[in-house]
Amino acid sequence: MTNEFGSILPATPEIFLAIAAMVLLILGVYRGDRSTGAISALAVLVLIVAGIAVVALTPSGTRTTLFSRMFVTDAFGVFVKLLVLAGSALAIIMSVGFNRREGIARFEFPVLIVLATLGMMMMVSANDLMSLYLGLELQSLALYVVAAFHRDSVRSSEAGLKYFVLGALSSGMLLYGASMVYGFVGTTNFTEIATVFAKKGGAGPSVGLIVGIVFISAGLAFKIAAFPFHMWTPDVYEGAPTPVTAFFSAAPKLAAMALFLRVLIGPFGDLTEAWRQIIWFLAIGSMLLGSFAAIAQTNIKRLLAYSSIGHIGYALVGLAAGTTDGLRGVLIYMTIYLVTVIGTFCVVLSMRRGNRMLESIDDLRGLSRTNPMMAAVLAIMMFSMAGIPPLAGFFGKLYVFLAAIEAGLYFLAVVGVLTSVVGAYYYIRIIKVMYFDEGGEAFDKKVGGEMVAIQAGTGLLVLFFFAFPGPLLAASGAAIKALLAG
């Protein structure tokens, strides 16, 4: 169903977020930093209301385009937007205590998270190369600022600067690719591009168009931190404030992956054989780098940065398959990864001793004796990331690897399994440090109730996913069905 400018109802959640962000910004300007707590709570409430609006204003099974077909709402968008909103809300909740203790409790932080979330929602609903770029840049500009939010920290300022410079480079590559596609196809609209290729039948794409797809893929690969566009990830993850790192690992990565799916499956769905080689290369490189580069890391945030590169590689295996099962596997994998990484960073945020943040893996020594619950949660997350059954991470990898085998991508599946074995080493090393190493001092006991609740909730979801996988399988299947139908 096409809806031009007559009704903007399907875009109400995005419009609501934009207005709410401006209201929160004005409130903060007038009341100052003493309103940070209230604005953070209001920002979480705004994200919850936006989630309700996303569900209520997108009828099941319908696909609506508006704003000259530049914006689309469908089941795929609903699925990803709900996860993005949940990840953003949890990131704000996790940041309140940290920011207060570090002396960076300023009202701009939750406002920037809301604006970044608005950009992510626009990315997920993009149906045109122009709206894609606007959403991507709205998200990126907010993320550049929050990466450098700890103004008095050299590491945080360096992280923000590196992210900004490399992000500008990736945006230029994306725009160059978009211009190439427009030059060779004559339109930037996803639906019209797909129609052009459908009319050509078996005719192959021109070299110029392939170059355009390569540059667009490179720009999007930067946003998901896939090899070889990962260079910003370790430094930004380590230097940015820990709640920001947790946010980077969750919502933006999921939104960028969803955008990757919408771009390749929508306008370029008939060119699977052309772009599969690109995804194959990104997946292989990401899995190998993520598995081997993390082995030597001693900083847990830096280790998780390389780990995230590897996990993106596993998710790309499903995209390389290009089948319904493969695409569904990508959504399942990214959903499980979002829950796992939120729980992991919630534990990392609780690593304080003498009111000082700790980031070394050796600081976890003896944690099973001083804080058994925290150690248990982190152990569950590490086993899940390693793909140990019956935890959720095992099923995420199972779905993407099976899809690759069914698509005949045996080499990709074998590399995925072997790199998972290598990656298990540094995950299990963390568990060994917690449960078998002696001499660690207890962390500070003052851990907020919200942090305990998030740790417990994510731990239970990961632990008992095998007992109730049905809702996620059904929702992700419906989302991919809507994406393919579009």
Secondary structure, 3 states (H helix, E strand, C coil): CECCCCCCHHHHHHHHHHHHHHHHHHHHHHHHHHHHHHHHHHHHHHHHHHHHHHHHCCCCCCCEEECCCCEEECHHHHHHHHHHHHHHHHHHHHHHHHHHHHCCCCCHHHHHHHHHHHHHHHHHCECEHHHHHHHHHHHHHHHHHHHCCCCCCHHHHHHHHHHHHHHHHHHHHHHHHHHHHHHHHCCCEHHHHHHHHHHHCCCCCCHHHHHHHHHHHHHHHHHCCCCCCCCCHHHHHHHCCHHHHHHHHCHHHHHHHHHHHHHHHCCCHHHHHHHHHHHHHHHHHHHHHHHHHCCCCCEHHHHHHHHHHHHHHHHHHHHHHCCHHHHHHHHHHHHHHHHHHHHHHHHHHCCEECCEECCEHHHHCCHHHHCHHHHHHHHHHHHHHHCCCCCHHHHHHHHHHHHHHHCCCHHHHHHHHHHHHHHHHHHHHHHHHHHHCCCCCCCCCCCCHHHHHHHHHHHHHHHCHHHCCHHHHHHHHHHHHHHHHC
